[in-house]
């Protein structure tokens, strides 16, 4: 194990000296940076464009009156501004990012390069289809990877994110039920589910009914079966679940759901634990979204854009939304209108304009081709191995609520090891920031008290994981020994100390305003 | 595999620490019948970077990049020049490979640009508040309709015939579930009588300007008619560059603005990812969908930013949330923010003027061709022409000559005979005089 002894000092005494004010307000490499609106001036621009004067316009009398209020800056000023902002962010490229259920794995740069090839990046969605055959072939190839890896016959490519994919899946289920001439208003959602699951079910017009979990972190199968009935449309189940566990009775649950005439929606957020080893189609799944930004490593980008294609079973495939990609003797083409769809298709509608997140498709396919089936499987295995290694290395000092057996790609701890220490999950997580780590996922899943969910992914070396384990072990032991200094008020070494979120919500300031304009929210 | 740091020795040591005999032991909860051998997957094995680059480049070469030919497609996605600094900056690791800024102490970079983005969108649309972006213009429009249904507690949405048909279909798919969606007739080049359609059931009217045919709509009378009946006006903008030159919807009485922000900062990308802009009035704030960033202070009093009002959102409210949306368009929203910062007021207005002048020039040249007439008397950088024969065939014939002539209306409304001969043509600052001459020459040859 190698420890970096030249890292940031963490002893409290040093923190004090570090707080000596500087004249500039900046601190070494840490620059304070105002808003872009506070930096610019009138008349300046970074873009040299001819100043076309128009005596006459054809704007239908709608020419803009009055200024917009945007600042003007030169290119070096804009570049410096955003470079300085970037340096206030943590990133997977800079350090281990153990956010459980978020899958912060390495983002290969080849993927970025491929997405920017002019033949993909500079292609219009409505250009004549004869000029976009390569793009359609790429999408078709990606569809093949997704259906093969999941063992499902069909995939809807247009959903723009995981939650959008959930909506797509539920709308397909809704359409299938309507086609059967039935009304099934209820959707069963385990209480450990991601928040998007109940939100999507409600969004799609269903009533949410929660299924309790067992003491060992699984869905209570008996409770699930008791809730099934002719008014249940579907179950939305995450597998591996949000406690980081595979549902051992998954096939039995799927069978029960199907026997009740309902559908099995699987939240595919954790597909990265099983890709290349287990096919959701073999588990009885009817619909599952795949977060390309998780399993297939398209960058998270500070919160988007994502992509959430949805694989569909034979029973749901006919209801896939427009557009539909077809391949015949004339080549590839998108069928974009309901009146032109193949005989057996009955699309429920359209998820968005155009055809989905092509930029993400390019990256995901590049990832798949680089990995190959063997690399995809290895990624899943390494992710699971690393999570189990962390679980095994920390469970004696932290508390693992379901710690006896192996976990999948993420290790879950609760806060019982902090009982009586005065240190909370939040304090513990924020203190990780001072150690150079992004905190793990906190307080989720909701079924565990003070949850801490750690997902190392396959991208970390053993040395990196060992160092992380050493830091967390030491922190846990210090907390238990009553040494609270490290935790109280942490973080101390980040660009900002804890921020007042209550004040932000009570009196929202959601935009910059020039001095003479009052903030209207009060 | 170059992306996997663990060695065979590492794996063995880790298994030993875990006390597991093999990797398979870690998957013991998976039913035996569901574990498949690698050979089950009819897919290739791992490849080196060079090999993948070759394969992907070969696919890319089968497409005609917009920048490689005279190019005139619009209809909701526009080719603009994006300064080099934008793509360089958004690829900085700290932006590209960070997560949603849930830990604000180490995510001020993301949060501050979101705050700047919200401000820019509010200024540009003339509205009071904006969120930190939605997926794209079409889903933003659907969210706007749902929000109007929540605010007014009324079921009906009236969609203008000038709304991009893909947007109409998206709204129908989502907002048709709980409410009623009515489409006004399609009247290229003129305004349908929307005020006459508004009744006491109406939650909102949705009007795009410039509309899908390029015509600039007068939103004021529609806003007045809607407000008189207690309904909201949702203004849709698919070409956000137009706001450099035309009156913003916020100054014309719009209650919600849903827009596609792709034109600023983002490439065509064959339809996505793009960035949905969403702005509204302060009084509707708590009914708004999507992420919001707010200003606050840290424990030492320093200004900082956090995600706020998350009690509207799915991770807190679950089935009571205003929307199921969980992401924004992060990096696309950053690209928008940087590009607009580079443009500034002066740059945006100048680029907008160049767009209008270029489109005017193109319209004049095309309508000199016998049998070609201008359908939209007003426009920004996009207009519709009527051809003496079906537009789809003309576009294909021009594509064969390496000219991408625009979007035939029949691509969007394939079974409406009345629009069969209409072609939507866009011209931005990227079009040269040579491009325009090539188009005019090609079109007159194809028509003769």
Interface residues (C-beta under 8 A of the other chain):
Chain A: X33 X35 X36 X37 X40 X42 X43 X44 X45 X46 X47 X49 X50 X51 X52 X53 X54 X57 X58 X59 X60 X61 X62 X63 X64 X65 X67 X68 X69 X70 X71 X72 X73 X75 X78 X79 X81 X82 X83 X85 X86 X87 X88 X89 X90 X91 X92 X93 X94 X97 X99 X102 X104 X106 X107 X108 X110 X112 X113 X114 X115 X116 X117 X118 X119 X120 X121 X122 X123 X124 X125 X126 X127 X128 X130 X131 X132 X133 X134 X135 X137 X138 X141 X144 X145 X148 X149 X151 X160 X161 X162 X163 X164 X166 X167 X171 X174 X194 X195 X196 X198 X199 X200 X201 X202 X203 X204 X205 X208 X245 X246 X247 X248 X250 X251 X274 X276 X277 X278 X279 X282 X283 X299 X300 X301 X302 X303 X304 X305 X306 X307 X321 X322 X336 X337 X339 X340 X348 X349 X350 X351 X352 X353 X354 X355 X356 X357 X358 X359 X360 X362 X365 X366 X368 X369 X370 X371 X372 X373 X374 X375 X377 X378 X379 X381 X382 X384 X385 X386 X388 X389 X391 X392 X393 X405 X406 X408 X430 X433 X438 X439 X444 X458 X459 X460 X461 X462 X464 X489 X491 X494 X495 X496 X497 X498 X499 X500 X501 X503 X504 X505 X508 X509 X510 X511 X512 X520 X521
Chain B: X1 X2 X3 X4 X5 X6 X7 X10 X11 X13 X14 X15 X17 X18 X19 X20 X23 X25 X26 X27 X28 X29 X30 X31 X33 X34 X35 X36 X38 X40 X41 X42 X43 X44 X45 X46 X47 X49 X52 X53 X55 X56 X57 X58 X59 X60 X61 X62 X63 X64 X65 X66 X67 X68 X71 X73 X75 X76 X77 X79 X83 X85 X87 X88 X89 X90 X91 X92 X93 X94 X95 X96 X97 X98 X99 X100 X101 X103 X104 X105 X106 X107 X108 X109 X110 X112 X113 X115 X116 X118 X119 X120 X122 X123 X124 X128 X129 X130 X132 X133 X135 X136 X137 X138 X139 X164 X166 X167 X169 X170 X172 X173 X174 X176 X177 X178 X209 X215 X216 X217 X218 X243 X244 X245 X246 X247 X248 X251 X260 X267 X268 X269 X270 X271 X272 X273 X275 X282 X285 X291 X292 X293 X294 X295 X296 X297 X298 X299 X300 X302 X304 X305 X306 X308 X309 X310 X311 X313 X314 X315 X316 X317 X318 X319 X320 X321 X323 X324 X325 X326 X327 X328 X329 X330 X331 X332 X333 X334 X337 X338 X340 X341 X342 X343 X344 X345 X346 X347 X348 X349 X350 X351 X353 X354 X356 X357 X360 X363 X377 X378 X379 X380 X395 X396 X399 X404 X407 X411 X412 X414 X415 X429
